[in-house]
Amino acid sequence: MVTHAHTHAHGHTYKRAHTHMHAHICVPVHAGVKVNNAEALDSMGLDRSRLARLSVESYLQQILRYGFFHADPHP
């Protein structure tokens, strides 16, 4: 927590507390297939409709339910 002293126009000094919370998650880079590479996804036997639905559900849960999400959500 950081506090700053402020002086009001009438000469009164007060402190304002500012809380700062920074959380970072670091994950390793894994080799994979880009979600827009339909040919590669099909060759892996993946259901692209299911993959799309699960991806959207995951992002929406992160943002709307948990409020904790990657700041630049993209596949």
PyMOL commands that set and color helices and strands:
alter all, ss='L'
color gray80, all
select helices_A, chain A and resi 38-43+48-66
alter helices_A, ss='H'
color red, helices_A
select strands_A, chain A and resi 2-7+13-18
alter strands_A, ss='S'
color yellow, strands_A
deselect
rebuild
show_as cartoon
